């Protein structure tokens, strides 16, 4: 197949799972608001580490949105341990990326991926709890008068939206903000997967040794960012070209969980020691899991020939093609709103001359 056919194959096969994942993500957002998360994870104890890791696995937040949420947790009294646990587990997986994992990979990887996210977050949170209990003093100005009315004697006005309004807001979040946030990187993942399938020879990556391949992914994956959904088709393409399933999982863990921007921002809130602990725990746990996964695939004789490898665009049904068109429209909308329109607005800003 040529490049366009490879790209469209990824789109058509990915779209139904990703769209359904976004739909479910909207419901998750409805019932797990940031305020609820803060109340649940705000305690400074070891239990909050476990809860933060568990909560982070299904939440539909990419690295762009998880950092503000983690900062908000920290400023509202959450410990370094709970904040780090939430910060690590959340971007590695989400409802949307889990559906995509099932659509492109297999059931073992569907189970292993969230489990590895939880355990890596739990490990980092545990080390933070034991060795990094530094305090953070938030400098916040509380302006209660902005949320009060004179008629009620200064008491805050609390308006609880209806369930229908909350459900609608959840879907608007999923198909607007969330899809816009991931559009650029998802497109990069789809295009990269198509490029690898088209131009990289079969078994090319298989010539790399197990240590060299893992080391290369760690060196690239830790400072650079790719979201969980976008990393999925890219990981499939790498396996199709000879990469082992365990090394692909290593990429799925370190790519979404870390990047240089998050590291620089979060050191203010959890300290330099906290950043070192998080990065080290992610790298070590990802390497360990990668070897365990390769052992499991060999021991149980699971075939790493994932669904993407034996599905073809010509065998797709009409509704899969329709889903692909919808996904492309969402990608174009997100690219326009997040990448093109802001750039054009900056170009149109008038210059002032004294």
C-alpha positions as CSV (number, residue, x, y, z in Angstrom):
1,X,0.0,0.0,0.0
2,X,1.1,3.6,-0.6
3,X,1.4,6.2,2.2
4,X,-2.1,7.5,1.9
5,X,-3.6,4.0,2.1
6,X,-1.5,3.2,5.1
7,X,-2.6,6.4,6.8
8,X,-6.3,5.8,6.0
9,X,-6.0,2.3,7.3
10,X,-4.9,3.6,10.7
11,X,-7.7,6.2,10.7
12,X,-10.4,3.8,9.8
13,X,-9.4,1.1,12.2
14,X,-8.7,3.6,15.1
15,X,-11.7,5.9,14.7
16,X,-14.5,3.7,16.1
17,X,-12.6,2.9,19.2
18,X,-11.3,6.4,19.7
19,X,-14.7,8.0,19.2
20,X,-16.3,5.6,21.6
21,X,-13.5,6.3,24.0
22,X,-14.1,10.0,23.8
23,X,-17.8,9.4,24.4
24,X,-17.0,7.5,27.6
25,X,-14.4,10.1,28.5
26,X,-17.2,12.6,28.6
27,X,-19.1,10.6,31.2
28,X,-15.9,10.2,33.2
29,X,-15.4,13.9,33.2
30,X,-19.0,14.5,34.3
31,X,-18.7,12.4,37.4
32,X,-15.1,12.9,38.3
33,X,-14.6,16.7,38.3
34,X,-11.4,18.3,39.5
35,X,-13.2,19.4,42.7
36,X,-14.1,15.8,43.5
37,X,-10.6,14.6,42.8
38,X,-9.2,17.3,45.1
39,X,-11.5,16.3,47.9
40,X,-10.7,12.6,47.5
41,X,-6.9,12.9,47.1
42,X,-6.2,15.9,49.3
43,X,-5.2,13.9,52.4
44,X,-1.5,13.6,53.2
45,X,-1.3,9.9,53.8
46,X,-0.2,6.7,52.1
47,X,-3.8,5.8,51.1
48,X,-3.9,8.9,48.9
49,X,-1.0,7.5,46.9
50,X,-3.0,4.4,46.0
51,X,-6.1,6.4,45.3
52,X,-4.3,8.8,43.1
53,X,-2.7,6.1,41.0
54,X,-6.1,4.3,40.6
55,X,-7.9,7.5,39.8
56,X,-5.4,8.5,37.2
57,X,-5.6,5.4,35.1
58,X,-9.1,6.0,33.5
59,X,-9.1,9.8,33.6
60,X,-9.1,11.3,30.1
61,X,-6.3,13.8,30.6
62,X,-3.2,14.2,28.4
63,X,0.0,15.8,29.6
64,X,-1.3,19.2,28.6
65,X,-4.1,19.1,31.1
66,X,-2.7,16.8,33.8
67,X,-0.1,19.3,34.9
68,X,-2.6,22.1,35.9
69,X,-4.7,19.4,37.7
70,X,-1.6,18.2,39.6
71,X,-0.6,21.7,40.5
72,X,-4.1,22.4,41.7
73,X,-3.9,19.2,43.9
74,X,-0.6,20.3,45.3
75,X,-1.8,23.8,46.1
76,X,-4.9,22.4,47.8
77,X,-2.9,20.4,50.3
78,X,-2.1,17.1,48.5
79,X,1.2,15.6,49.3
80,X,4.2,15.2,47.0
81,X,3.4,11.5,47.0
82,X,-0.3,11.8,45.9
83,X,0.5,14.6,43.4
84,X,3.3,12.5,41.8
85,X,1.2,9.4,41.7
86,X,-1.6,11.2,39.9
87,X,0.8,13.0,37.6
88,X,2.4,9.7,36.4
89,X,-0.6,7.4,36.1
90,X,-3.0,9.9,34.4
91,X,-1.2,10.7,31.1
92,X,-0.1,7.1,30.5
93,X,-3.6,5.8,29.9
94,X,-7.2,7.1,29.7
95,X,-10.5,5.7,28.6
96,X,-9.9,6.9,25.0
97,X,-6.4,5.3,24.8
98,X,-7.6,2.1,26.4
99,X,-10.3,1.6,23.7
100,X,-7.7,2.4,21.1
101,X,-5.3,-0.1,22.7
102,X,-8.0,-2.8,22.4
103,X,-8.8,-1.8,18.8
104,X,-5.2,-1.9,17.5
105,X,-3.5,-4.4,19.8
106,X,-4.8,-7.3,21.9
107,X,-6.4,-8.2,25.2
108,X,-3.1,-8.9,27.1
109,X,-1.8,-5.4,26.3
110,X,-5.2,-3.9,27.2
111,X,-4.6,-5.4,30.7
112,X,-0.9,-4.8,30.9
113,X,-0.9,-1.1,29.9
114,X,-3.1,0.3,32.7
115,X,-1.5,-2.1,35.2
116,X,1.9,-0.8,34.4
117,X,0.7,2.8,34.6
118,X,-0.7,2.1,38.1
119,X,2.4,0.3,39.4
120,X,4.8,2.9,38.1
121,X,2.7,5.7,39.7
122,X,2.5,3.7,42.9
123,X,6.2,3.2,43.0
124,X,7.0,6.8,42.4
125,X,4.4,7.9,45.0
126,X,5.8,5.4,47.6
127,X,9.3,6.8,47.2
128,X,8.0,10.4,47.4
129,X,6.1,9.4,50.6
130,X,9.3,7.9,52.1
131,X,12.0,10.4,51.0
132,X,10.4,13.6,49.9
133,X,8.0,15.2,52.3
134,X,9.0,18.8,51.6
135,X,6.3,21.4,52.1
136,X,5.0,23.7,49.4
137,X,3.6,27.1,50.4
138,X,1.0,28.2,47.9
139,X,0.6,31.9,47.4
140,X,-3.0,32.4,46.7
141,X,-5.2,35.4,47.1
142,X,-8.6,34.4,48.3
143,X,-11.2,36.9,47.1
144,X,-14.4,35.6,48.5
145,X,-16.3,38.7,47.6
146,X,-16.1,37.7,43.9
147,X,-18.2,34.7,44.6
148,X,-20.7,36.2,47.1
149,X,-23.7,38.3,46.9
150,X,-24.7,41.1,49.4
151,X,-28.2,39.8,49.7
152,X,-27.0,36.6,51.3
153,X,-24.8,38.3,53.8
154,X,-21.5,37.3,52.2
155,X,-22.3,33.6,51.9
156,X,-21.0,32.0,48.7
157,X,-23.6,31.4,46.0
158,X,-23.5,27.7,45.0
159,X,-25.5,26.7,42.0
160,X,-25.6,22.9,41.3
161,X,-26.1,22.3,37.6
162,X,-28.6,19.6,36.6
163,X,-27.6,16.2,35.6
164,X,-28.5,16.9,31.9
165,X,-26.3,20.0,32.0
166,X,-23.4,18.1,33.5
167,X,-23.7,15.3,30.9
168,X,-23.7,17.8,28.1
169,X,-20.7,19.6,29.5
170,X,-18.9,16.3,29.8
171,X,-19.5,15.5,26.1
172,X,-18.5,19.1,25.1
173,X,-15.3,18.6,27.1
174,X,-14.5,15.3,25.4
175,X,-15.3,16.3,21.8
176,X,-14.0,19.8,22.1
177,X,-11.2,20.5,24.6
178,X,-9.9,16.9,24.9
179,X,-10.0,16.1,21.2
180,X,-8.5,19.5,20.4
181,X,-5.7,18.9,22.9
182,X,-4.8,15.6,21.4
183,X,-5.4,16.4,17.7
184,X,-1.8,17.5,16.8
185,X,-0.1,14.7,18.5
186,X,-2.6,12.1,17.4
187,X,-2.1,13.2,13.8
188,X,1.7,12.9,14.3
189,X,1.1,9.4,15.6
190,X,-1.0,8.3,12.7
191,X,1.3,9.9,10.1
192,X,4.4,8.4,11.8
193,X,2.8,5.0,11.9
194,X,2.0,5.2,8.2
195,X,5.5,6.4,7.3
196,X,7.1,3.6,9.3
197,X,4.8,1.0,7.6
198,X,5.5,2.4,4.2
199,X,9.3,3.1,4.2
200,X,10.9,1.1,7.0
201,X,11.9,-2.5,6.0
202,X,10.4,-5.4,7.8
203,X,12.4,-6.6,10.8
204,X,14.6,-3.5,10.6
205,X,14.1,-2.8,14.3
206,X,14.6,-6.4,15.2
207,X,18.3,-6.0,14.4
208,X,18.6,-3.7,17.4
209,X,19.7,-5.4,20.6
210,X,17.3,-5.5,23.6
211,X,19.4,-3.1,25.6
212,X,20.2,-0.7,22.8
213,X,16.6,-0.4,21.7
214,X,15.3,0.2,25.2
215,X,18.0,2.8,26.0
216,X,17.2,4.7,22.8
217,X,13.5,4.8,23.6
218,X,14.3,6.1,27.1
219,X,16.6,8.8,25.9
220,X,14.0,10.0,23.4
221,X,10.8,9.3,25.3
222,X,11.7,11.1,28.6
223,X,12.4,14.6,27.3
224,X,9.9,14.5,24.4
225,X,6.1,14.2,24.7
226,X,3.5,12.2,22.8
227,X,0.1,11.6,24.2
228,X,-1.2,8.2,25.1
229,X,-3.6,7.9,22.2
230,X,-1.1,9.2,19.7
231,X,1.6,6.8,20.9
232,X,-0.6,3.7,20.3
233,X,-0.6,3.5,16.5
234,X,3.1,4.4,16.5
235,X,3.9,1.6,18.9
236,X,2.0,-0.8,16.6
237,X,4.0,0.2,13.6
238,X,7.2,-0.2,15.6
239,X,6.2,-3.8,16.5
240,X,5.3,-4.5,12.9
241,X,8.9,-3.6,11.9
242,X,10.5,-5.9,14.4
243,X,10.3,-4.2,17.8
244,X,9.4,-6.5,20.7
245,X,6.0,-5.9,22.5
246,X,7.9,-5.2,25.7
247,X,9.9,-2.4,24.1
248,X,6.7,-1.0,22.6
249,X,5.2,-0.9,26.1
250,X,8.3,0.9,27.3
251,X,7.6,3.6,24.6
252,X,3.9,3.7,25.7
253,X,5.0,4.4,29.3
254,X,7.8,6.9,29.0
255,X,6.5,8.9,26.0
256,X,3.2,10.1,27.6
257,X,4.4,10.2,31.3
258,X,7.3,12.6,31.0
259,X,8.6,15.5,29.0
260,X,11.0,18.4,29.6
261,X,8.2,21.0,30.1
262,X,6.5,19.0,32.8
263,X,9.8,18.4,34.5
264,X,10.7,22.1,34.6
265,X,7.2,23.1,35.8
266,X,6.7,20.5,38.5
267,X,10.1,21.1,40.2
268,X,8.6,24.2,41.7
269,X,5.8,22.2,43.3
270,X,7.4,18.9,44.3
271,X,11.1,20.0,44.4
272,X,14.1,18.9,42.4
273,X,14.3,15.7,44.4
274,X,10.7,15.0,43.6
275,X,11.4,15.4,39.9
276,X,14.4,13.1,40.1
277,X,12.4,10.4,42.0
278,X,9.5,10.6,39.4
279,X,11.8,10.4,36.4
280,X,13.9,7.6,37.8
281,X,10.9,5.5,38.9
282,X,9.2,5.9,35.5
283,X,12.4,4.8,33.7
284,X,13.2,1.8,35.9
285,X,9.6,0.5,36.1
286,X,9.2,0.9,32.4
287,X,12.3,-1.1,31.7
288,X,11.3,-3.8,34.2
289,X,7.8,-4.1,32.7
290,X,9.2,-4.2,29.2
291,X,11.3,-7.4,30.0
292,X,8.4,-8.9,31.9
293,X,6.0,-8.4,28.9
294,X,8.5,-9.9,26.5
295,X,8.8,-12.9,28.8
296,X,5.0,-13.3,29.1
297,X,4.5,-13.1,25.3
298,X,7.1,-15.8,24.8
299,X,6.0,-18.0,27.7
300,X,2.3,-18.0,26.8
301,X,3.1,-17.9,23.1
302,X,1.0,-14.8,22.5
303,X,1.3,-13.6,19.0
304,X,2.6,-10.0,18.8
305,X,0.8,-9.8,15.4
306,X,-1.8,-7.3,16.6
307,X,-5.1,-6.4,15.0
308,X,-3.7,-3.6,12.9
309,X,-1.5,-6.1,11.1
310,X,-4.2,-8.3,9.8
311,X,-6.9,-5.7,9.1
312,X,-7.1,-4.0,5.8
313,X,-8.9,-0.8,4.8
314,X,-10.7,-2.5,1.9
315,X,-12.4,-4.9,4.4
316,X,-13.7,-2.1,6.5
317,X,-17.5,-1.5,6.7
318,X,-19.2,1.8,5.8
319,X,-19.6,2.9,9.4
320,X,-15.9,2.5,10.0
321,X,-15.2,4.8,7.0
322,X,-17.8,7.2,8.4
323,X,-16.1,7.1,11.8
324,X,-12.8,7.8,10.0
325,X,-14.3,10.9,8.3
326,X,-15.6,12.1,11.7
327,X,-12.2,11.6,13.3
328,X,-10.5,13.6,10.5
329,X,-13.0,16.4,11.0
330,X,-12.2,16.5,14.7
331,X,-8.5,16.5,13.9
332,X,-8.9,19.4,11.5
333,X,-11.0,21.3,14.0
334,X,-8.4,20.8,16.7
335,X,-5.5,21.7,14.5
336,X,-7.3,24.9,13.5
337,X,-8.2,26.0,17.0
338,X,-5.0,24.9,18.8
339,X,-2.2,25.4,16.2
340,X,-3.3,27.5,13.2
341,X,-5.7,30.1,14.5
342,X,-3.4,31.3,17.4
343,X,-0.5,31.6,15.0
344,X,-2.6,33.7,12.6
345,X,-3.8,35.8,15.5
346,X,-0.2,36.6,16.5
347,X,0.7,37.6,13.0
348,X,-2.3,40.0,12.9
349,X,-1.4,41.8,16.1
350,X,-0.7,45.4,15.3
351,X,2.8,46.8,15.9
352,X,3.0,50.0,17.8
353,X,5.7,52.6,16.9
354,X,6.5,55.5,19.2
